């Protein structure tokens, strides 16, 4: 069951990154690292539904940031464009932090 789940999760990761990179070749189902160097791992409990394990796996992949990196590397981005994108991301991050601080201050 675990080998099947691991193979399924590896195939899901490879399928979601297929639009961004060539299909990685897996030598064995026990290998958690793909050809992209992604090492996202979740522990599946006994009797845990596959849907919840997939949901947790997707969340871990999103938190790792590998798909965003692949998305940015899909096309060439020169240093000026990268700098503009990073400034824009930082501005959005600061804005969200400010909003969360105000929300928490209004809670009490």
N, C-alpha and C positions, 0 to 999 in steps of 0.2 A: 504494500500500500504506500509506504513512504517513498520507495523508488519511483513508483508511478507518479506520485504527487510532485516529487522533485523534477522528474522529466517534464511534467505538464507545466510547472512553473518556469522551468528553463525555456521551454518552447514558447510560453507566453511572452517572456522577456525578449526572446529573439524575434518574435512576431511583431512586437510593438516597436522594436528598433529597426525593423526591416526597411522602412522607408528612409532611414537615415544612414544605414551602413550595410555592407554585404553580409549575407547570412553566415553566422558563425558555425563552425563545425564542432560538434560535441563528441568527444571520444568515449565518454561514459556518462551515465546518468548521475554518478556520484560527484561529478565535477560541478561546483557551484559557480565558478568563474567562467564567464563567457569570453569570447575573443575580444570583447570590448573592454575587458578589465573590470567588469561590474561584479561585485560580490555582495549581493543582497541575499540574506538568509533569514528564514522564519522557521520557528519550531511549531510543528503541527501536533496538536494534542490527540490522544486516542478518542475516537468518536466525534471529532470536530468536523462539522460540515465543510465540504470543499469550497462552498461559496464564501464562508467567513475567512478561510485561509487565503483564498484569492484576493479578497478585499484587503486583508492585512498586508499581503504581498504587494499589491498595487500601492498602498499607502507608503510602505517602506521604499519602494522604487521612486515614488514622487519625492519623499523626504531626502533621498540620497542625492538628487539633483542631476543624475546621469542623463536623463532624457532631455532636460533643458540644455545641458552641454551639447548633446548630440544635435539638438534643434539649432543651436547657434552655429555649430560647425557644419551644418548642411550646405551653406553657401559661404564663400569667402567673405570675411569681414575685416576690413583694414583697421588699423589702430585707432583712427579717428572715430569710426563708426562704433567700435567697441567701447571707447571712452564715453561717447554720447549715450550708449545703451546703459552702461554701468551708472552714469550720473542719473539717468532717468529712473533706473531701478532703485537707486539709493533714495531719490526724492519720494518715490512711491512708498518705500519701506518706512521712511521717516513719517510720512503722512499717516500711514496705518498705525504706527506706534503712538502718534499724537492722539489719533481717534480712540485708540484703546485706553490710553491714560485718562482722557476725558470721560469715557464710558465708565471706567473703574472709579473715578472720583465722584461721579454722579450716582453711583450705586449706594453709597453710604448715606 
